[in-house]
Amino acid sequence: MSNDPAPFDPATLTYDAAGLIPAIAQDVDNGDVLMMAWMNRESVARTLETGRVTYWSRSRQAFWVKGETSGHVQELVEMRVDCDRDCLLMQVRQTGPACHTNRRSCFYTGVSAAGETELMQPMPSGA
């Protein structure tokens, strides 16, 4: 196994029919899963070029640089691709909450046979 990086081309990833690939954001320091969003070929390239995680907003049909308006920035530490090349893992340094509900993670609801449980409260304003 060589530690020398091979050239990477976002075109080698497997995108869905809409040209998108799921991207999971994980806190590099503690392993928490923060959120899942979509990327296209250009947002993958922009993320690698800038070090700021850039997603594709399906609702706005536009690029979405995480934290651009909220200040809750995701700084890319490492991008990983899964074995099928159809999902990305973004290991990030997250500033503030990752979720639009002002929670640290979008995965704040636990589900069991007994029902749903809210696992975390929104962060105080200004956090």
N, C-alpha and C positions, 0 to 999 in steps of 0.2 A: 504494500500500500504506500503510495506516494503522498507526501504532504504538499506537493506542488499543485496549485489550483489549475484545473483544465479550463479552457475558455467556456463561458456560459452564454447561451442565447435563449432569451425568453420564448422564442418560437419553438423550442424543443419541449415545452410543457404541453400537457394535454388539457385543452380548454373545452368547455361545453359548447352547445350549439349557438349560444349567445356570445361566445368568445370570452367566457369568464372562467376563473378558477377560484375555488374557496381558499381563503387565507385565514389562518388561526393565529391570533396574537397571544403570546405567552410572556409573562414577566420573567426576564432572564435571571433575576436575583432569587426569586422564591418558587418559580415554576407554576404560579397561578395562571390558569387560562383566563384571559381578559375578555376576548370577544372573537367573533368570526365575521368576516366581511368578504367582499368579492374584489378580485383584481382582474385586469385584462393585460394583454401583452405590454402595452405602453405604461400602465401603472407599475408593473413589475420593474421595467427598465428605469422609470423615474425614481422608484424607491431605492434601487441599487446606486443610481447616480447621486442622489441627494442625501441619503441616509435618513430621510424622513419618510415614514410609511405612508404611501399614497394608495388609496383604494379607488374603486370605480363605484360610484353611487348609481344603483339601478333606478331609483326613484327620480333622481335629478338628471340622469344620463350625463354625468360630468365627473371629472376627477375630484377626489376628496382627500386632501392632505390632512391626516389626523391631527387635530389640534389647531388647525389654521384659524378657526374662529373662536374656539373655546379656550385655547391655551393648553389643552390637555394632550400634549405632544407625545407621539410614539417615535422614539429614536431607535432605528434599526441597529441591533447588535449582530445578528446573524439571520440569514434567510436559509431555510432548509426546504427541500423538496422530498415528498414521499416516494416510495418505491415504484408506484405507478405513474409518477410525475403528473398527478392530477389534483394535488392538494399541497398548499404551502404552509409552513410554520414560520411565523415571524417572531423571533426572540427579540424582545424590545425592552427599553427603559421607558416606562410610562410615567409621565408627569400628570398628577391628579387622577381623577376617575377616568376609566376607559368607556364607560357606558353613558349614553345620553340621558339616563335617569339619575345621573350623578352618583352612581355606585362604582366601586373599584372595578367590578367585573359585570359583564352582561349576564353571566350565569349565576344569578342570585336567588333562583327559585329551585328548591329541592322537590322532587316528585317521587312519591312512593304509592303503594297500594292504598294507603290511608288518605292520600290527598297531597296537596301542595303546602310547602312551608317556605316562607320568606327567610332567607339565610343571612342577608345583610341589608342594612339600612342605607339610604343615601348619605353621602358624605356631607358634612356641614358646608354651607356656602363659603366660597373662598378657599376651600381645601384643594 
